[in-house]
Amino acid sequence: MAPDLGVTPPDDLTIVPDPPPGDEAAEGATHRIGEHAPLAFRLVVSPVAGRLRLLPAVRFEGGVEWVSAGQPLAVVESGPTNHQVLAPAEARLAGVLVRDGEPVARGQPLVWLEEAPGPATPGAGEGKDEG
């Protein structure tokens, strides 16, 4: 049996409810689950309760895993449906907070990202005439 790591959601974790029907100001707004602070890091949280399945890394550069905005990081299996956990921004994967196959709760932090511009793509800017 795995030891209880005692991970609790941070105080600034918010779950934004759906707007009431007919609320024109909220129509078209994106509702998010997670922290909303102007910081250089983000906690990506589970959208539902279920079992976490981490996805393999897509991009490693300099021994660091980088993710792109919208890239699937994991899948949470919840009954007959699977819910993808997506990266909210271009970032460095700083830490995975839950082991593959462990049960997770809705709103539980799963991944810690440090927002930063990714490393330069090899070959960028090459082959252009400067003159």
N, C-alpha and C positions, 0 to 999 in steps of 0.2 A: 504494500500500500504506500502510495506517495505521500510525503509529509505535506501538511497544510502550510502553504507559504504565507498565508495571511494577507493576500493582496486585497485591498479595498479600493473602490473607486475614489478618485480625488474629489474634493469639495466642489470644484468648478465643473464637474461633469453634469451635463444637462441632457434631458430627454425632452425634445420639443414635440408637443402633441400636435396632431393634425388640426388645421384651423376649423372653426365651426362652419357648417354649410352656409353658403351665401356670403361669406366674408370676402369681398372683392379685393381688398388690400392684400390678402394672403394668397389669392389665386396665383398660380404659377411660381410661387416661392418654393425654394428647395428646403425641405425639412431634414435636419440632420440629427444624428445621435452622436454625441461626443463632446469634447471640450471645445470652447470657443474663446481662446485667449490669443492676443497678439504676441506669441512666443515663437522661437525658432525651432520648437519641437512640437510634435503632435502625438497623442495617444489615439490609436485606432481601436475602436471598441466593437464588440459583437453586436450585430443587429438583432439577433434572436438567441434564445437558449437552445443549446444543442451540443453536438460533439465537434470539436475543432479538427480540421484537416489542413495542415500547412501545405502550400504549393511550393514546388522547387523554385530556386532563384533563377531569374532571367538574365540579370546583368551583374557581373563581378568586375570591378576595375580596381587595381591596386590593393587587392585583398579586402575590398569593401563591397557590400551588396547595395546597389542603387535601384530605386523603383521609380517608375513614371506615374504621372497622374492617371488614375483610372485602371492601373494594372491590378489584376487579381492577386491578392496576397495569401488568401486562405479561403476555405469553404467551411461553413457551419452547417452540419447535417442536423436537420430538425424534422424528425418524423420522415414522411415521404418526400420532403422538399429539401433542396440544398440552397443556401444563401451565400453568395460571394461576398467577401470582404475586400473592398477596393482601396487602393492607395489614394488619398485625397490630393496629393501634390507630388511633384518631383522631390525626392528626398533620399537620404542615406538611411538604410535600415540600421538603427542603433541597437535594437534588442527585440527579442521575441519573449513575451511574458507568460506564455502558456505552452505546454508541451503538446506535440501532435497527438491526437486521440483523446485528449482530456475533455471532460464536460465543461461547458462555459455557460454563464448566465447572460441574459440580455443586458447590454451596457458594460460588460466586463472588459477592461483593457486587454488587448491581445498583442499589439505591436507598438513599439516606440519608434517614431521616425524623427530624424533631425533634418529640417528643411534646409536645403542648400542647393545651389546649382550643381548639377552633375559634372563629372570630369569631361573635358573636351573630347569630342568624338575624334578618334584617329583619322587623319586625312582631311579634317575640316580646314577649309581655306587653301588647300593645296591645289595646284593646277590652274590657278587664276592668274591672268596677266595683270601686272601692276601698272603697266605703262601704256 
